[in-house]
Amino acid sequence: MFAEIKRRTGDVPQLAAQALTGYSAIETVKLAVEKNGGSTDGQKLASTIEGFKNQDLLVGPVTYSADCHVPVGMPMQMRKIEDGKPSWFKTVDPKSVPKSIC
C-alpha cells in the first residue's frame, strides 16, 4: 500500500498506522457491501460485518460480533517516543476486548 501511495504522490503517509487502519475500515465496508448483495443500508451492513470471523484485511484478520463492534484480532502497533521522536516498539495481537469497550 505504501509503495503505491509513494508512486502516486511522491511521499509516504506521515501517520502510517492511521493510514493502515483507515484503509482497513473502508475495506471492511466494501467487503460487507459485496457480501450482502450490494446494499449500503446501515442495518444490513452492521449485520454483515457482525458475521466477520477472522476476515482477512490489509491489517490482518479481524473479528466482529453483535456484542462488539471493535475489530478484535487486528494487530496493533505499540509506539514509543525517545528524544521527541516516535518509533515502533512492538506489535500486539489482541485476542479480546475489555467489556467496558464493547
C-alpha positions as CSV (number, residue, x, y, z in Angstrom):
1,M,0.0,0.0,0.0
2,F,2.7,2.4,0.9
3,A,4.7,1.8,-2.3
4,E,1.6,2.6,-4.3
5,I,1.0,5.8,-2.3
6,K,4.6,6.9,-2.8
7,R,4.4,6.1,-6.5
8,R,1.3,8.3,-6.8
9,T,2.2,11.1,-4.5
10,G,6.0,11.0,-4.2
11,D,5.8,10.5,-0.4
12,V,4.5,8.1,2.2
13,P,2.0,8.9,4.9
14,Q,3.4,10.6,8.0
15,L,0.9,8.7,10.2
16,A,1.4,5.2,8.8
17,A,-0.7,3.4,11.5
18,Q,-3.7,5.6,10.9
19,A,-3.4,5.1,7.1
20,L,-3.5,1.3,7.6
21,T,-6.4,1.3,10.0
22,G,-8.3,3.9,7.8
23,Y,-7.8,1.7,4.7
24,S,-9.0,-1.3,6.6
25,A,-12.1,0.5,7.8
26,I,-13.0,1.3,4.2
27,E,-12.0,-2.3,3.2
28,T,-14.5,-3.6,5.9
29,V,-17.4,-1.6,4.5
30,K,-16.5,-2.6,0.9
31,L,-16.4,-6.3,1.8
32,A,-19.7,-6.0,3.6
33,V,-21.4,-4.4,0.7
34,E,-20.1,-7.1,-1.6
35,K,-21.1,-9.9,0.7
36,N,-24.7,-8.6,1.3
37,G,-25.5,-8.2,-2.4
38,G,-24.6,-4.5,-2.8
39,S,-26.7,-3.0,-0.1
40,T,-25.5,0.1,1.8
41,D,-28.4,0.0,4.3
42,G,-26.9,0.5,7.8
43,Q,-28.7,-2.4,9.4
44,K,-27.6,-4.8,6.6
45,L,-24.0,-3.5,6.8
46,A,-23.9,-4.0,10.5
47,S,-25.4,-7.4,10.3
48,T,-22.9,-8.5,7.6
49,I,-19.9,-7.0,9.5
50,E,-21.0,-8.7,12.7
51,G,-20.6,-12.0,10.9
52,F,-16.9,-11.4,10.1
53,K,-14.8,-14.0,11.8
54,N,-11.1,-13.8,11.1
55,Q,-11.9,-11.7,8.0
56,D,-8.6,-11.1,6.1
57,L,-7.9,-7.4,5.7
58,L,-4.8,-5.4,4.9
59,V,-4.0,-5.1,8.6
60,G,-4.6,-8.8,9.2
61,P,-7.6,-11.0,10.2
62,V,-10.3,-9.3,12.3
63,T,-13.5,-10.5,14.0
64,Y,-16.6,-8.5,14.9
65,S,-19.7,-9.7,16.7
66,A,-23.2,-8.3,17.6
67,D,-21.8,-7.5,21.1
68,C,-18.6,-5.9,20.0
69,H,-18.0,-3.6,17.1
70,V,-14.3,-3.3,17.8
71,P,-12.2,-5.2,15.3
72,V,-10.8,-7.9,17.6
73,G,-7.7,-9.6,16.4
74,M,-6.4,-6.7,14.3
75,P,-2.7,-6.3,15.0
76,M,-1.9,-3.1,16.8
77,Q,1.3,-1.2,16.7
78,M,2.8,0.0,20.0
79,R,4.9,3.1,19.6
80,K,7.4,4.8,21.9
81,I,8.9,8.2,21.9
82,E,12.6,8.7,22.6
83,D,14.2,12.1,22.3
84,G,11.0,13.5,20.9
85,K,10.8,11.0,18.0
86,P,8.2,8.3,17.7
87,S,9.3,4.8,16.7
88,W,8.0,1.3,16.6
89,F,8.1,-0.6,19.9
90,K,6.2,-3.8,19.2
91,T,3.1,-5.2,17.6
92,V,0.4,-6.9,19.7
93,D,-2.5,-9.1,18.5
94,P,-5.3,-8.6,21.0
95,K,-7.5,-11.7,21.4
96,S,-10.2,-10.0,23.3
97,V,-11.5,-6.5,24.2
98,P,-12.5,-5.4,27.7
99,K,-16.2,-5.5,28.3
100,S,-16.1,-1.7,29.1
101,I,-15.2,-1.0,25.4
102,C,-17.9,-3.2,23.8
